[in-house]
Amino acid sequence: MAELFDQAVFLKFLAALLAIFNPLYGIPIFLGMTDGYTAPERKRVALIVTATVVAVALIAVLIGEEILAVFGIDIPSFRIAGGLIILGVGMSMLNASDRPKGDQQAVQDGAKKSNIAVVPLAIPLTIGPGTIATTIVFAHSLPDGAEIVTLGSAVLIACAIVGLGLLFADPISRVLGPTMINVVTRVMAIILVAVAVEMVLTGTFNAIDAHYPGLSGKS
């Protein structure tokens, strides 16, 4: 089992997923977009969002690299691109005084839609390019069997936390209040920025080794 489960990668990936998902950050958006829904309707939306996020994340774990190969994109380049995307997400979370304007617009538009669970609540508000990029990069660092067990476990745990946050969004929002939610968002943003910097630096060095091996002394 030790060969299939890498605890260090699991913990690092789980922390990155929770930072990107940031369940507390999504609670005000979820409540705004489901304003006027009955309790059963809101519960159904929360379950659909969670199931969609699980499906997309597991697809990225299982065949993300193969999809990149079809388009001729190598992992170092994707790592750099993913790091830049995550850096943008983290900086926007750090600089936001409240919900971003784009999220506020999504709330207004989403209230008019009959089915908002998959789009935009699940994709892209909960799982977007940054999450997918992070998942594929971590999957590349593990053997085939280990990526399923290690990353799949982290995906299920992170998505379960997201689902619980949505199911209990109303009481959580009342108990914590906007100030505490903003504090948690800033902490998650710092984690995201750190993950992004590491991805960009690692991708850059890997790209140099792959395309200019002479610079690193490799033949």
N, C-alpha and C positions, 0 to 999 in steps of 0.2 A: 504493500500500500504506500510505503514511503516513496517508491519510485513514481507512483501515479499522482501523489499529492505533494506539492511543494508549498510548505507553510509560509515561507518568506514571500513568495510571489502571490500567494493567496491573500495575505494580509495587506500587501502593497496594492494589489488590484482592488480589493474590497474598499480600502480607504479612498482610492481614486474614484471608484464608482459612486460611493456615497457623497463624495465632494461634488461630483458632476450632477448627480441626481438631486442632491440637496432637498430632501423631502419637505423640510420646513419652508424653503423658498417657494415651493410650488403650491403650498396650501392656500395662500390668498388668491392665487390665480384660479385654482380649482373651485374655490368657494364662489368667486366672482362669475365664473363661466357656468356654474350650475345653480345660480341664483334663481329661485322660483321652482326648483325641482323638489319633488317629494323625497322623503328619506329613502324609500326603496329605489327610486330612480337614481338618486345620487350614489347609492351603494352599487347599483348595476354599472354606472359609469366608472366608478373606482375599480371594480373588478375587471372591466374590459381594458382600462388603461394598464393595469398591472399585467394582465395576460399578454397584451400587445408588446409591452416593454420586454417581458421575459422572452417572447418569441424572437424579437428583433436582435436582442443581445446574444441569444444562443446561436442564431444563424451567423452572426458575426464571429462567434467563437469557432463554429464548425467549418464554415466555408468562406470566411472573410478573405483569407490569403488567396484562395482559388479565384475569387472574384477579382481581386487585384491583378492576378496573373493574366486573366483574360484581357485586361486593358493595358498590360505591359508595364505595370507600376511596381517598382521594387520596394521592399520594406523600409530601407533607410529614407527614401524620398517620402513615403507615406508617413513615416515616423515624424519627420520634420513638419510636414503639412499638418498632421494631427496635433503636434505640439503647438503650432501657431494658432490653430483653431481653439484649442483649450486655453491658451494664453489669452486670447481675445475674450473668451467666456469669463475667465477668472478676473480679468481687469474690469470688465463690464459689471461684474458682481461687486467688486471692490468700490467702484466709483458711483454705483447707483445709490441715489438717496432714497428711493422707494422702488416699486416695480418699474422696469424699463417701459418706455413709451410703447414699444412693440408689444409687450405683454398686455398693457392696458388696452391697446387696440384689439388684441386677440380676445380679450374679455368681452369687449363691446360686440365684436363680430360674432364670437362664439355663442353669445346669448341668443342669437337669432337662428342658430342651427339646431336641427332636431337631433343630430348625432354628432357629438363633439368628442367622443371618447378616443377614437383612433387618431383622428386629425381634428384639431391640433394638440389636444391634451397629451396623448402618448407620443406622437411624432409631429413636430419636433420639440415641443415644450419640455417633455420628460427625457426622451432619448433622441439625440440628434447626432450630427457629424462628430462632435467631440467624443461622445461615448463610444460610437462605433470605431473611431480611429484608435482610441485607447484599448479597446477590446482586441482588435486585430494585432496591434503591436505587442500586447502581452501574450497573445496566443502564439505569436512567432517565436517567443523566447522559450517555449516548452515543447516537448515531444508530443506527438498526436494524442496518445492516451492521457497524458498528464494535463494537457490543455483542457480536455473535456471535464475531468474530475476537479482540477484545481480552479479553473475559471468558471466552470458551470456552477460549482458550489457557491462561489462569490456572487455570481449573477442571481442565483435563487435567493440568497440571504438579502442582498441589496434590494431586490425587487419586492421581497416580502416586507421590508421596512417601508419602502415607498407605498405599497398597498395599504399597510396599516395607517400610515400618515394620511392617506386620502380617505380611508374609511372613517377615521376619527378626526377629520380635518376641523370640524366645527368646534368640538371641545378643546382641541389642541390650540387652536387660534385664540379662543377665549382665555385659556390659562396662561399662555406665554405672552400674548400681546405682540404688537408690531416691533417694539424695541428689542425684545429677546430674539425674535425671528431675524431681525437685521444683524444682530451680533453673531448669531450662528452662521448667517450667510457670509459675513466677512471672514470668519474663520475658515469656512469651506473654500472661499475664494483664494486665500493664501495657500492652502493645500493644492488647489488646482494650478496656481501659478508655479509652484515648486515642481509639480509633476510635468508641467509643460516645458519648463526650462531643461529638466533632465531629458525629456524626449527629444527636444531640438538638439541638445549637445550630443547625445548618443547617436542620433540619426546623422548628424553632420560628420562625426568621426567615422561612422560605419560607411557613409557615402565616400569619404576620402579614401578609406582603405580599399573599397571596392573599385573605384575608378582611377585612383592615383596611388597604387600600392607602394610606389617608390618613396613617397613622402613619409610613410610610416616605417620604412626600412624593411617592408615585406617584399618578397620576390614573387 
